[in-house]
Amino acid sequence: MSESLSAQQLLRIRSKLETVVAEQPDSHAAESASAALQRMRSGEYGYCIECGDEISAARLAAKPDVALCVDCQALKDEEEDA
């Protein structure tokens, strides 16, 4: 689990993710939130699923379900725009 997040931050993020899952079932947002919760349970939350680098606490606070670091997200966006 990302070491840049405090236990309190993780609790707030988990609560936000659980709320999304409960309030928006069957949505893309719920799928993404569920995946983030699974990464939390497995201890992989806060690390990029592509390169393994740590995702910044600020990025996770802004978008708790994010799975990619800034660099990998930029590469993905470039590929999608091409």
PAVEX-505720 format. One record per residue: residue in one letter; z negated, y, x of N, C-alpha, C in turn. Coordinates in steps of 0.1 Angstrom, whole numbers, padded with zeros to 4 digits, always signed. Last residue first. Layout:
<rs>
AZYXZYXZYX
...
</rs>
This chain:
<rs>
A+0307+0089-0046+0320+0086-0040+0329+0079-0049
D+0283+0091-0058+0292+0102-0060+0306+0099-0055
E+0271+0068-0049+0274+0069-0063+0283+0080-0066
E+0267+0074-0022+0276+0063-0025+0280+0064-0040
E+0249+0096-0024+0263+0098-0018+0272+0087-0022
D+0227+0082-0035+0234+0093-0042+0248+0096-0037
K+0221+0066-0013+0225+0060-0026+0232+0070-0034
L+0214+0085+0006+0225+0076+0009+0230+0070-0004
A+0191+0096-0007+0203+0105-0004+0215+0096-0001
Q+0174+0074-0007+0179+0080-0019+0191+0088-0017
C+0170+0072+0021+0177+0061+0014+0182+0066+0000
D+0156+0096+0025+0168+0093+0032+0176+0082+0025
V+0133+0094+0008+0143+0105+0007+0156+0102+0013
C+0128+0060-0002+0124+0072+0006+0136+0082+0004
L+0126+0045-0034+0133+0048-0022+0128+0060-0015
A+0113+0043-0058+0113+0031-0049+0120+0033-0036
V+0092+0061-0080+0103+0061-0070+0101+0049-0061
D+0073+0064-0100+0081+0052-0100+0091+0051-0089
P+0062+0090-0096+0055+0078-0093+0062+0065-0093
K+0072+0118-0086+0079+0107-0093+0073+0094-0089
A+0052+0133-0074+0062+0140-0083+0069+0129-0091
A+0038+0115-0059+0030+0123-0069+0040+0129-0079
L+0058+0106-0042+0052+0097-0051+0044+0104-0063
R+0062+0130-0027+0073+0124-0035+0067+0114-0045
A+0037+0133-0016+0042+0143-0025+0053+0138-0033
A+0035+0111+0001+0025+0112-0011+0030+0122-0021
S+0066+0096+0011+0056+0106+0012+0047+0107-0001
I+0069+0062+0019+0074+0073+0010+0063+0083+0010
E+0075+0045+0049+0065+0050+0039+0071+0062+0032
D+0102+0022+0052+0095+0034+0056+0086+0038+0045
G+0118+0002+0042+0104-0001+0045+0096+0010+0050
C+0144+0004+0034+0142+0005+0048+0128+0001+0052
E+0143-0003+0005+0155-0005+0013+0151-0006+0028
I+0120+0004-0007+0124-0010-0008+0137-0013+0000
C+0095+0023+0010+0109+0022+0005+0113+0008+0004
Y+0062+0022-0002+0071+0019+0009+0085+0018+0003
G+0046+0025-0024+0046+0036-0014+0055+0034-0002
Y+0036-0009-0028+0038+0005-0034+0037+0015-0023
E+0029-0034-0020+0042-0028-0014+0044-0014-0019
G+0010-0048-0032+0006-0041-0020+0018-0034-0013
S+0014-0060-0056+0018-0068-0044+0014-0061-0031
R+0007-0040-0074-0001-0053-0074+0002-0061-0061
M+0027-0021-0067+0012-0018-0065+0004-0031-0064
R+0049-0034-0076+0048-0031-0062+0034-0028-0058
Q+0043-0034-0103+0044-0047-0096+0043-0045-0081
L+0045-0007-0108+0032-0013-0110+0032-0027-0103
A+0073-0004-0104+0063+0003-0095+0049-0003-0096
A+0083-0019-0125+0086-0023-0111+0076-0016-0102
S+0073-0003-0146+0069-0017-0145+0071-0022-0131
A+0089+0020-0142+0074+0021-0141+0068+0007-0139
S+0114+0010-0147+0111+0015-0134+0096+0016-0132
E+0111+0002-0174+0115-0007-0164+0111-0003-0150
A+0105+0027-0186+0095+0017-0186+0098+0006-0176
A+0129+0041-0181+0117+0046-0175+0106+0035-0175
H+0147+0026-0197+0149+0026-0183+0136+0030-0176
S+0128+0010-0224+0135+0021-0218+0137+0019-0203
D+0110-0008-0236+0125-0010-0237+0133+0001-0232
P+0085+0016-0244+0089+0002-0241+0105+0001-0243
Q+0070+0041-0239+0085+0040-0239+0090+0026-0236
E+0043+0038-0238+0048+0047-0248+0064+0046-0249
A+0037+0018-0219+0032+0017-0232+0039+0025-0242
V+0050+0028-0196+0053+0015-0201+0049+0013-0215
V+0037+0053-0194+0052+0052-0196+0055+0039-0202
T+0011+0044-0188+0014+0052-0200+0029+0052-0204
E+0014+0032-0163+0010+0024-0175+0013+0031-0188
L+0020+0055-0148+0029+0044-0149+0027+0036-0162
K-0004+0069-0150+0008+0075-0155+0019+0064-0157
S-0022+0051-0138-0024+0055-0152-0011+0061-0158
R-0012+0051-0112-0012+0039-0120-0013+0042-0135
I-0018+0078-0105-0004+0073-0106-0003+0060-0114
R-0046+0077-0106-0038+0086-0114-0024+0082-0116
L-0051+0058-0086-0055+0055-0100-0048+0064-0109
L-0040+0070-0063-0034+0058-0068-0038+0055-0083
Q-0058+0092-0061-0043+0094-0064-0037+0082-0069
Q-0081+0077-0055-0080+0085-0067-0066+0088-0071
A-0074+0067-0030-0077+0058-0041-0076+0065-0054
S-0047+0086-0016-0061+0082-0017-0063+0073-0029
L-0019+0078+0004-0024+0081-0009-0039+0077-0010
S-0011+0070+0028-0011+0084+0027-0017+0088+0013
E-0007+0043+0029-0020+0048+0034-0021+0063+0032
S+0007+0022+0005+0008+0035+0012-0006+0040+0016
M+0000-0012+0009+0000+0000+0000+0000+0012+0009
</rs>
